[in-house]
Amino acid sequence: MSKRIFKIIVFAIFFPTFLLANNQYFEEGVNLYNNNKFYEAKFKFEQDIVYNPKSEMSYLYLSKIFKNLEKKELEEQNLKTVILLNPTNEEAIYNLAKLKLNESDYKKSKELNDRLSNLCNKFCIKSKKLKIEIENLSKK
């Protein structure tokens, strides 16, 4: 048997397992997150990212975990990664705008919210409320 055929057979056997494992880590992470087991969920999302470095949803969940753990820098880093992978992810843009608002960075928060209002699909109402909140806080 040639090396090429051997490689094809090995790939065919292990590739479905690879895909299953990848999806399994994310699903386990979501279940753990929903049960407030943040450290265990964090590990599962990180495992998912090892197999799928462009898993925007794993990065989004990591940002939520870091928000709950009050690790603002890591929350921001993961939100920026989500936006880098998918510039139209409304939830990530909204969450980053809220984070910037809480840091009193009104200019960046407004910029992100303007971007969100242009995309507006699922977060329209939240975007309008955030706009009012930014305006009120920036006047103080």
N, C-alpha and C positions, 0 to 999 in steps of 0.2 A: 504494500500500500504506500502510495506516495505521501510525502509530508503535507502536501496541499490538501489532499482528501482527508487526511487525519485531522488537520486543523478545522476543516469544514464540519466534520462530524463532532468534534469537541465543542465547537461554537454552537452548533445546533442543539446539543444537549444542555449546555450551560446558559445560553442566552435567555430562554424563558424563565429560568430560575433567577437570573439577574433582574429581569423586569419585575417579577413577582416580589422579590426582596425589596426592590426600590419602592414600589407602591405600598408594600406592607409597612415600611418604616414611617411613611407619611401618615397613613391611617392610624397606626399605633400612637403616633405623636398627637394627632387630633383627639383621639380618645383620652389620652393622658391629660392633655390640656383642658379638655372639657370637665375633667375630674379634679382640676386644680393641682395636678401633680406636675408642677412646672419644671423641676430639674430633670425628671424622667422624660418629659415631653421634649425638652431642649435637646437631650441626647438623641432622641429618635429623629428629630428634624435635622440635626447635624449629620446623622447617618444618611438620611435621605439626600442631603446636599453632596455627600461624598459620591453617591451614585448618579446624582442629577444636579450638577452645579448650577443649572439655570432654573431651579425649582423656586419660582417667585413666591409660591404659597408657603414653602418652608421658611423662607426668609421673613415673610409677613408674620407667620406665627411666632418666629423667634423674636421679632420686634414686640409683639404683644406680651410674650413671656418677660422680656426685659423691662417692659413698662410695669408689669405687675411686681417685678423684683426691684423696681426703682433704680434701674441702671440706664440712665438717660443716654449716655454716649453709645452704648451698645444698641439701644432701641433706635437711635438716630441712624447709626451705621447700617442696620438691617433695613430700615425704611428706605434709605438712599439706594441700597442694593436692589430692592424691589422696583423702585422707580427706574433705575438703570436698566433692569431686565424688561420692564414693561412701563414705559412712560405714561400710559393711560390708566394705571391702577389707581382708581379713585380713592379706595380705602387708605392706601399708603400715602397718597398726597394729602388727604384730609388729616390723617394721624400725624404726619410730619408738620403740617400747618398748626395743629393744636399744640404739638410739642414746642414749636418755635414761639407760639403765643405765650405759653407757660414760662418760657425763658425770656420773655419781654422783647423778643425780636419781632416787632410789629411789622417792619418792612418785609422781612422774609415770609412771615405768616401771611401777609396780604398778597404777596407775589404768588405764593403757593395756592392760596384760596382763589385768586383770579384764574390761575391755571385750571383749578378744579371746576370753577363755574363754566369755563369754556368747554370742558369735557362732559360736564354734568349729565349723568344718566341715572345712577343710583343714589348719589349723595347730594342732590340738588337742594333739598330742604336743609340738610346739615350745613351746606356751603353758605346758604343765605343767613342762617343763624350765626355761623362763624364770622361772616362779614360784619354783622352788627356788633358781635362781641369784640372784634378787632378794633372797630371804629370807637366803641365806648372806652376800651382800655387805652387806646393810643391818645385819647384826649386828656387823660388824667395826668 
